[in-house]
Amino acid sequence: MNPPFTAVTAWNWIRHSDTSTHNQLKSSWQSLKKISPHLRKAVLAGEDQRFLSHHGFDFKELNQAIKDMALKKGARGASTITMQVARTVFLWPNRSLFRKVAEAYYTVLIEIFWSKERILEIYLNTVDWGSGLMGAEAASRKYFHRTSASISRPQAALLAAILPSPDKWSPTNPSAYVSMRQRTILRDMKRMPLLS
């Protein structure tokens, strides 16, 4: 069963239900096979290159994030796609130690009970792509006026490039940093598996 809503969308709806400025969330569920292979590969290249080899936690990425913080290179995320699914689908958006523990718990359960294909499908349909857009179909239609099945390789890389900060970055008016991320993702896409 596809989740009819996520914990994050429910939280936002409750938070804004009494305001007239609350925007209706735009989403449209697509099976993994109906989402462009370019977008599937771009998201893996940009968000979780070891998705198929880890069991929910990428300890290499986590170790690198800790080293970067210790060397004062700035904080960076080390969340896997599975961790992001756990957070989006099951947990509230506020950060706390309890939420991190709950995220780890749900990550383990997701990896036990769902296939990697199902995890990626749920991720691509529930990820926040900014501007009240949830999922690949809504983002593809809004930004490129195309279905998620028909976006091009460069467009897919742009969508993946903004995922770390979709409310700040734009795939239709990319900054120099987003363009650089797009080029990196395009290069890395060649090594990514095609899950279907």
N, C-alpha and C positions, 0 to 999 in steps of 0.2 A: 504494500500500500504506500502510495506517495504521501508525504506529509502535507496536509491541507494548509498548514501554516507552520511557522517556526516560532520558537520561544522569543527570538528577537523581534519578529513582526508583531507578536502578541503584546510584548512589552511596549513597543512603540505605539501600538494602537491604544493601549490603556493609558499611556502617558499623554497622548494627544487627543483622546476621544472627546474632551470637553472644549477643544479649541477649533475655531473655524479654519485655521491654517493647516489643519491636518490633511496631508495629501494621501490619496488612495494609492496603495502600493501596486505597482504594475508587475505582473508575472504571468508566465504561461509555461506549464510543465512540458518538457520534451524528453522522450526516451534518449538514452545515450547514443543510439544509432542515428537519431535524427539531428544530432548536433555535429557540426562540421568537424571532420578529423583534424583540420588545422587548429580549431579552437581547443580540442581535447589535448593535442600535443603542446600547444602554446601554454595552456594552464599548467601542465606538468613541468614544462621547461621553466616557467616563471615562478611557480609556487612550491614545487616539491619534486625535484628531479630523482629522488630515491624512493618515490612512492611505492613501486613494486617490490623493493627489497627490504623495507622496514615493516614493522608490525604496529604502526601508529605513532612511533616516536623515532625521530631522526637524531640519534645521539651525536653524530658527526656535526650536524648543523647546530645543535644545542651547545656543544663544546666550543665551536667557532664563535657563537654569539657571546658566550661567557668570556672568551679570550678578547674579543673586540671591546667588551665593556671594561675589562681589566686594563687594557691598553688605552682606554679613553678614546676609542674610535667611534663612540656613539652606540646607542642601543639599536638592536635589530631583532626582528622576529625570528623564531625558530619553530614556528608552528607548522605541522604537517597538514595536508589536506584533511586527513582523518580528524585531527584535533580541531580544525576549523569547522568541520561538519558537526562534531560534538558540541562545540560552543554555539553555533548558529541554531541548530535544530532543538537542542535540549536545554540550553542555559541562558540566563539573563545576561545583559551586556556589561553590567558593572564589574570592575576588577576587584578581586579579593582572593585571599589564600584559600578560602573554602571553595570558591568557584574553580580555582586551578586544580584542586583535588578532585572535584566533581568532573571537570573536563578530562582528567587522566582516567577516571573510572569509566566514563562513557566512551572514551577513545578505545580502551581495552575491549569493552563490549561490542562496539562497532566492528572492530577488527576480527573478533571471534565470529560474529553472526552475519556480517555482510561481506560479499565479495568485493574485490577492488573495483570492479566495474560498477557495482551498485553505489559504492562510496563516491566514486567520481561523478556518477549520474546525479546523486543527491547534492553534491557540492555545486555542480554546474547549474542546478535548478534553484539553489537557495542562496548562493553567494550574493552579497550586496555589491552592485555595480554602480552605486551612486545615484543621486537624483530620484530616489524612490523606486529604483529598478532592482528587482530580485530575479536573478537567473540569466542564463545566456540568451534565451529567446527575447526577453524584454530589452536587454542591453543591445543586442544586434539590431533589433527593429528601431530603437530610439536613436542610437548613434549612427548607424549605417543604412537604415531603411531597407534591411534585408532580413531574411530568416536566419536563425542560428545555423541552419543546414547549409546556407549558401554564402557565408562570409568568406572572404579571401584570406590567404595566408598572412599578408601584412596587417589586415584588419584584426584578425585573431590575435596576432602578437601585440597589437595596440591595446586590445581589450585586456589581455593578460598583464600587460605592462602597468596598467593603472590599479590593479587589484590591491596592492598594499595600501593605497589611499584613494579610493574611488570618488570621494567627495571633494578632494583637493585637485586631482589630476583629471585631464580630459583626453579621450582617445580621438576626438575630432579636432582639437586644437592643442596638440601635444607640446609640452615644454621640451627644452633640450634634454633634460634628464629622462623624460618619458620616451623620447625618440631614441636615446642611447639604450634604455631598457628594451625597447622594441627590437633594436638591432641584435642585442645579446640573445633575446628570446628566439628570434628568427634563426640565429646560428645554432642555438641549443636544441631547437625543435627537431633537427635532423637526427639526433640521438634518442629521441623520445619514442617509446612504444605506442602503438595505436590500440587503445582499449575499445572494444565494441561489444 
